[in-house]
Amino acid sequence: MADFRAKSVSLCKRWLNRYWDGRRTYSLRGSLELKRQRVETSREHITAELPFEHLPQCSFSDASREICEQTIVAVRDRYGFPVRLALCHRTGLMYLVDRLSKDAYERFYREGLYRKLTASFHGSGLNDLVSKQHEQAKVNAELVINAHCQ
């Protein structure tokens, strides 16, 4: 059973690298870092103002069972926040180990911090943002559909 788990984690990492990050526009060397620099002020403000919480296991883990094994597949997100993405070996669920608290997420979206962050990340104004998000959603959907069909 250990061999199967190791293979599934490896396959998941390869899928993420090949079909997702490998085709994103910010995967070009230096492009992601440039975008992270543009959001540095927003990121620092959000990190200082909004509380993060730590999740020891995935949401579907049963409290009566021992904590499930996990593999950390990323240590920061595209905006540069120091949050870890984990893959649960028991459920296959990928989840953020470090994330904003429920109240912090509410503030993040209610106060427009998310829109400012993403507009800065993409180097556009807030008005341009929605059309760019729709275009990116189409690209993402195509990547997922193509990866599923292979």
C-alpha positions as CSV (number, residue, x, y, z in Angstrom):
1,M,0.0,0.0,0.0
2,A,2.9,2.4,0.7
3,D,4.1,2.1,-2.9
4,F,0.6,3.1,-4.2
5,R,0.5,6.1,-2.0
6,A,4.0,7.2,-3.1
7,K,3.0,6.8,-6.7
8,S,-0.2,8.8,-6.3
9,V,1.6,11.7,-4.7
10,S,4.2,11.7,-7.5
11,L,1.5,11.5,-10.2
12,C,-0.3,14.4,-8.6
13,K,2.8,16.6,-8.4
14,R,3.6,15.8,-12.1
15,W,0.1,16.7,-13.1
16,L,0.3,20.0,-11.3
17,N,3.6,20.9,-12.8
18,R,2.9,19.7,-16.4
19,Y,-0.8,20.6,-16.9
20,W,-1.3,23.5,-14.6
21,D,1.8,25.6,-13.7
22,G,3.6,24.6,-16.9
23,R,1.0,26.3,-19.1
24,R,0.2,29.4,-17.0
25,T,1.5,32.7,-18.3
26,Y,3.4,33.4,-15.1
27,S,5.4,30.1,-15.3
28,L,8.0,31.8,-17.4
29,R,11.2,32.4,-15.4
30,G,11.0,35.8,-13.7
31,S,7.4,36.6,-14.7
32,L,6.0,35.2,-11.5
33,E,8.5,37.0,-9.3
34,L,7.7,40.3,-11.1
35,K,4.0,39.8,-10.4
36,R,4.8,39.0,-6.8
37,Q,6.8,42.2,-6.5
38,R,3.8,44.2,-7.8
39,V,1.6,42.8,-5.0
40,E,4.2,43.1,-2.2
41,T,2.6,46.1,-0.5
42,S,-0.9,44.5,-0.6
43,R,0.5,41.1,0.6
44,E,2.3,42.7,3.5
45,H,-0.9,44.7,4.5
46,I,-3.0,41.6,4.3
47,T,-0.6,39.4,6.3
48,A,-0.3,42.1,9.0
49,E,-4.0,42.8,9.3
50,L,-5.7,39.4,8.8
51,P,-5.2,36.3,10.9
52,F,-4.1,33.0,9.4
53,E,-4.9,29.6,10.9
54,H,-3.2,26.2,10.7
55,L,-5.1,23.1,9.7
56,P,-3.4,19.9,10.9
57,Q,-5.4,17.6,8.6
58,C,-7.9,17.7,5.7
59,S,-11.6,18.6,6.3
60,F,-12.7,15.0,5.5
61,S,-10.5,13.3,8.1
62,D,-12.5,11.6,10.9
63,A,-11.6,12.8,14.4
64,S,-11.8,9.1,15.6
65,R,-9.0,8.1,13.3
66,E,-5.4,9.1,13.5
67,I,-4.2,12.2,11.6
68,C,-3.8,11.3,8.0
69,E,-0.5,11.5,6.2
70,Q,0.0,14.4,3.9
71,T,2.6,15.7,1.5
72,I,3.3,19.4,1.1
73,V,3.3,20.2,-2.6
74,A,3.8,24.0,-2.4
75,V,5.0,26.4,0.2
76,R,3.6,29.6,-1.1
77,D,0.9,30.7,-3.4
78,R,1.1,32.6,-6.7
79,Y,0.8,35.9,-4.8
80,G,3.7,35.0,-2.6
81,F,1.8,34.4,0.6
82,P,3.7,31.8,2.8
83,V,0.9,29.2,2.7
84,R,1.4,25.5,2.3
85,L,-0.7,23.3,0.0
86,A,-1.0,19.7,1.1
87,L,-2.2,16.5,-0.5
88,C,-4.0,14.1,1.9
89,H,-2.8,10.5,1.3
90,R,-6.1,9.0,2.6
91,T,-8.6,11.2,0.8
92,G,-6.6,12.6,-2.1
93,L,-7.9,16.0,-1.1
94,M,-5.6,19.0,-1.7
95,Y,-6.0,21.8,0.9
96,L,-4.3,24.8,2.3
97,V,-2.6,23.9,5.6
98,D,-2.1,27.6,6.4
99,R,-5.1,29.8,5.4
100,L,-7.0,32.9,6.5
101,S,-9.5,32.4,9.3
102,K,-13.2,32.5,8.4
103,D,-13.6,36.1,9.6
104,A,-10.4,37.1,7.8
105,Y,-11.7,35.6,4.5
106,E,-14.9,37.5,5.0
107,R,-13.0,40.8,5.4
108,F,-10.7,40.0,2.5
109,Y,-13.6,39.8,0.1
110,R,-15.9,42.3,1.6
111,E,-13.4,45.1,1.8
112,G,-12.2,44.6,-1.8
113,L,-8.7,43.5,-0.8
114,Y,-8.9,40.5,-3.2
115,R,-9.8,42.7,-6.2
116,K,-6.9,45.1,-5.4
117,L,-4.5,42.2,-5.0
118,T,-5.5,40.5,-8.2
119,A,-5.5,43.8,-10.2
120,S,-2.0,44.6,-9.0
121,F,-0.9,41.0,-9.8
122,H,-2.1,41.2,-13.3
123,G,-0.8,44.8,-13.8
124,S,-4.3,46.2,-14.6
125,G,-6.9,48.5,-13.2
126,L,-9.9,47.2,-11.3
127,N,-12.2,47.8,-14.4
128,D,-10.0,45.6,-16.6
129,L,-9.9,42.8,-14.0
130,V,-13.2,41.1,-14.6
131,S,-12.7,40.6,-18.3
132,K,-9.2,39.2,-17.7
133,Q,-10.6,36.8,-15.1
134,H,-13.2,35.5,-17.5
135,E,-10.5,34.9,-20.1
136,Q,-8.3,33.1,-17.6
137,A,-11.2,31.0,-16.4
138,K,-11.8,29.8,-20.0
139,V,-8.1,28.9,-20.3
140,N,-8.2,27.1,-16.9
141,A,-11.3,25.1,-17.9
142,E,-9.7,24.0,-21.1
143,L,-6.6,22.8,-19.2
144,V,-8.7,20.8,-16.8
145,I,-10.8,19.2,-19.5
146,N,-7.7,18.3,-21.6
147,A,-5.9,16.9,-18.6
148,H,-9.0,14.8,-17.7
149,C,-9.3,13.4,-21.2
150,Q,-5.7,12.2,-21.4
